[in-house]
Amino acid sequence: MTTDRQRRANARNAQKSSGPKTEAGQARSAQNARKHGLSSAAPVEATLAWFRLIIDEPTASLDPFDGSPRKQAAIKLAAAEVQLARALKAERDHIAEFNARVIGHSEADFAVVNDRDLDPMEQLMRLVNFDWASHYRAQAERLQNEQAWPLSREGRLLRRYRREAESRRRRALRDWIALNGEIPKRTRTQPEAA
């Protein structure tokens, strides 16, 4: 049972943590969920393309009010496929940005050891003789100087969205199989753009 003292302490703490007070802070806070768009609904065009692929009807329309359990399961699976594709793309893009910005691996980094005018044996010798230790030491110093925390924090968030999308897809596929007794013919392939 909650005592009066605990109730008063809760009320005091609630006053301290009520969010941003200024208009600028509230406007910034209102955009929190829009950073990557992964929590928004799947785009209708992509969902329709997956839906048509799953039910194997190229001219089918996406009608969420159609009472057919088969079509409802197909819509759910199509939306899950789209969300997973979006989450995977966002995570891949983040990893590429992280590598380029923090670790510093880019095509330019290997220009020193990779020269197209040299024969393959000379390129190999440059790779072998390159001072990788000092290269990575410099990258580690750069990592300490640069704030990598926001990138790794966003990476964890994107990984969570990907895992949720994978889970949603597994459930939708399980429901589809329970209804139809089979896996859709081409769920592993990306539908062609409409």
C-alpha positions as CSV (number, residue, x, y, z in Angstrom):
1,M,0.0,0.0,0.0
2,T,1.3,3.4,-0.9
3,T,1.9,5.8,2.0
4,D,1.2,9.5,2.0
5,R,4.9,10.2,2.1
6,Q,5.5,8.1,-1.1
7,R,2.5,9.8,-2.8
8,R,3.9,13.3,-2.1
9,A,7.4,12.2,-3.3
10,N,5.8,10.8,-6.5
11,A,4.0,14.1,-7.0
12,R,7.2,16.1,-6.5
13,N,9.1,13.9,-8.9
14,A,6.3,14.1,-11.5
15,Q,6.6,17.8,-11.5
16,K,10.4,17.6,-12.3
17,S,10.0,15.2,-15.3
18,S,7.2,16.7,-17.3
19,G,9.1,17.2,-20.5
20,P,10.4,20.3,-22.3
21,K,8.9,23.7,-21.2
22,T,10.0,26.0,-24.1
23,E,8.3,26.1,-27.5
24,A,11.6,25.2,-29.2
25,G,12.0,22.2,-26.8
26,Q,8.5,21.0,-27.4
27,A,8.9,21.4,-31.2
28,R,12.1,19.4,-31.1
29,S,10.5,16.7,-28.8
30,A,7.5,16.4,-31.2
31,Q,9.9,15.3,-33.9
32,N,11.4,12.4,-31.9
33,A,9.6,9.7,-33.7
34,R,10.2,11.1,-37.1
35,K,14.0,10.7,-37.2
36,H,13.9,7.5,-39.3
37,G,10.3,6.9,-40.0
38,L,10.4,3.2,-38.9
39,S,7.6,3.5,-36.4
40,S,5.2,4.9,-39.1
41,A,2.9,2.8,-41.2
42,A,4.3,1.0,-44.2
43,P,4.0,2.8,-47.6
44,V,0.9,1.7,-49.4
45,E,2.6,1.2,-52.8
46,A,5.2,-1.2,-51.4
47,T,2.6,-3.0,-49.3
48,L,0.5,-3.4,-52.4
49,A,3.4,-4.8,-54.4
50,W,4.1,-7.4,-51.7
51,F,0.4,-8.2,-51.3
52,R,0.1,-9.0,-55.0
53,L,3.2,-11.1,-54.9
54,I,2.0,-13.1,-51.9
55,I,-1.4,-13.9,-53.2
56,D,-0.1,-14.3,-56.7
57,E,-2.7,-12.0,-58.3
58,P,-1.0,-9.2,-60.3
59,T,-4.1,-7.0,-60.4
60,A,-5.4,-7.5,-56.9
61,S,-6.3,-4.4,-54.9
62,L,-5.4,-3.7,-51.3
63,D,-8.7,-3.7,-49.4
64,P,-8.2,-3.8,-45.6
65,F,-12.0,-4.2,-45.1
66,D,-12.2,-7.4,-47.2
67,G,-13.3,-10.0,-44.6
68,S,-11.4,-12.9,-46.3
69,P,-9.0,-14.3,-43.7
70,R,-6.6,-15.2,-46.5
71,K,-6.4,-11.6,-47.7
72,Q,-6.1,-10.3,-44.2
73,A,-3.2,-12.6,-43.5
74,A,-1.6,-11.6,-46.8
75,I,-2.0,-7.9,-46.0
76,K,-0.4,-8.5,-42.6
77,L,2.5,-10.4,-44.2
78,A,2.9,-7.8,-46.9
79,A,3.1,-5.0,-44.3
80,A,5.6,-7.0,-42.3
81,E,7.8,-7.6,-45.3
82,V,7.8,-3.9,-46.1
83,Q,8.6,-2.9,-42.5
84,L,11.5,-5.5,-42.4
85,A,12.9,-4.2,-45.7
86,R,12.8,-0.6,-44.4
87,A,14.4,-1.6,-41.1
88,L,17.2,-3.5,-42.8
89,K,17.9,-0.6,-45.2
90,A,18.0,1.9,-42.3
91,E,20.4,-0.4,-40.4
92,R,22.6,-0.9,-43.4
93,D,22.7,2.9,-44.1
94,H,23.5,3.5,-40.5
95,I,26.4,1.0,-40.5
96,A,27.8,2.6,-43.7
97,E,27.6,6.1,-42.2
98,F,29.2,4.8,-39.0
99,N,32.0,3.2,-40.9
100,A,32.6,6.2,-43.0
101,R,32.4,8.7,-40.2
102,V,33.9,7.0,-37.2
103,I,36.1,4.2,-38.4
104,G,37.1,6.1,-41.5
105,H,37.1,3.2,-44.0
106,S,36.3,4.5,-47.4
107,E,37.7,4.0,-50.9
108,A,40.1,6.9,-50.3
109,D,41.7,5.1,-47.4
110,F,43.0,2.4,-49.7
111,A,44.2,4.7,-52.5
112,V,47.6,4.5,-50.9
113,V,47.8,0.8,-51.2
114,N,45.6,0.2,-54.3
115,D,46.9,1.7,-57.5
116,R,45.3,0.5,-60.7
117,D,48.5,1.3,-62.7
118,L,50.5,-1.3,-60.7
119,D,50.4,-5.0,-61.4
120,P,48.6,-7.2,-58.9
121,M,51.8,-8.4,-57.3
122,E,53.0,-4.9,-56.5
123,Q,49.5,-4.1,-55.1
124,L,49.7,-7.1,-52.9
125,M,53.2,-6.1,-51.7
126,R,51.9,-2.6,-50.8
127,L,49.0,-4.1,-48.9
128,V,51.4,-6.4,-47.0
129,N,53.9,-3.6,-46.3
130,F,51.4,-1.0,-45.4
131,D,51.7,0.2,-41.7
132,W,48.2,-1.0,-40.6
133,A,49.1,-0.6,-36.9
134,S,49.6,3.2,-37.2
135,H,46.6,3.5,-39.5
136,Y,44.3,1.9,-36.9
137,R,46.0,3.7,-34.0
138,A,45.2,7.0,-35.8
139,Q,41.6,5.8,-36.3
140,A,41.3,4.9,-32.6
141,E,42.5,8.4,-31.6
142,R,40.0,9.9,-34.1
143,L,37.3,7.7,-32.5
144,Q,38.1,9.0,-29.0
145,N,38.1,12.6,-30.2
146,E,34.9,12.3,-32.2
147,Q,31.6,11.6,-30.4
148,A,30.6,8.1,-31.5
149,W,28.0,7.7,-28.8
150,P,25.0,9.2,-30.9
151,L,25.8,6.8,-33.8
152,S,26.1,3.7,-31.6
153,R,22.9,4.7,-29.7
154,E,21.0,5.1,-33.0
155,G,22.5,1.7,-34.1
156,R,21.0,0.0,-31.0
157,L,17.6,1.7,-31.8
158,L,17.7,0.5,-35.4
159,R,18.7,-3.0,-34.3
160,R,15.7,-3.0,-32.0
161,Y,13.4,-1.9,-34.9
162,R,14.9,-4.6,-37.1
163,R,14.3,-7.3,-34.5
164,E,10.7,-6.1,-34.0
165,A,10.2,-6.2,-37.8
166,E,11.7,-9.7,-37.9
167,S,9.4,-10.9,-35.1
168,R,6.4,-9.3,-36.8
169,R,7.3,-11.0,-40.1
170,R,7.6,-14.4,-38.3
171,R,4.2,-14.0,-36.7
172,A,2.6,-13.0,-40.0
173,L,4.2,-15.9,-41.9
174,R,3.1,-18.3,-39.2
175,D,-0.5,-17.0,-39.5
176,W,-0.3,-17.3,-43.3
177,I,1.0,-20.9,-43.1
178,A,-1.7,-21.8,-40.6
179,L,-4.4,-20.5,-43.0
180,N,-2.9,-21.8,-46.2
181,G,-0.7,-24.7,-45.2
182,E,2.1,-23.4,-47.4
183,I,4.7,-20.6,-47.6
184,P,4.0,-18.0,-50.3
185,K,6.0,-18.9,-53.5
186,R,8.2,-15.8,-53.6
187,T,8.4,-14.3,-50.1
188,R,12.2,-14.2,-50.2
189,T,12.4,-12.1,-53.4
190,Q,11.8,-8.4,-53.6
191,P,8.7,-7.5,-55.7
192,E,9.4,-5.4,-58.8
193,A,8.6,-1.7,-58.5
194,A,5.2,-0.9,-59.7
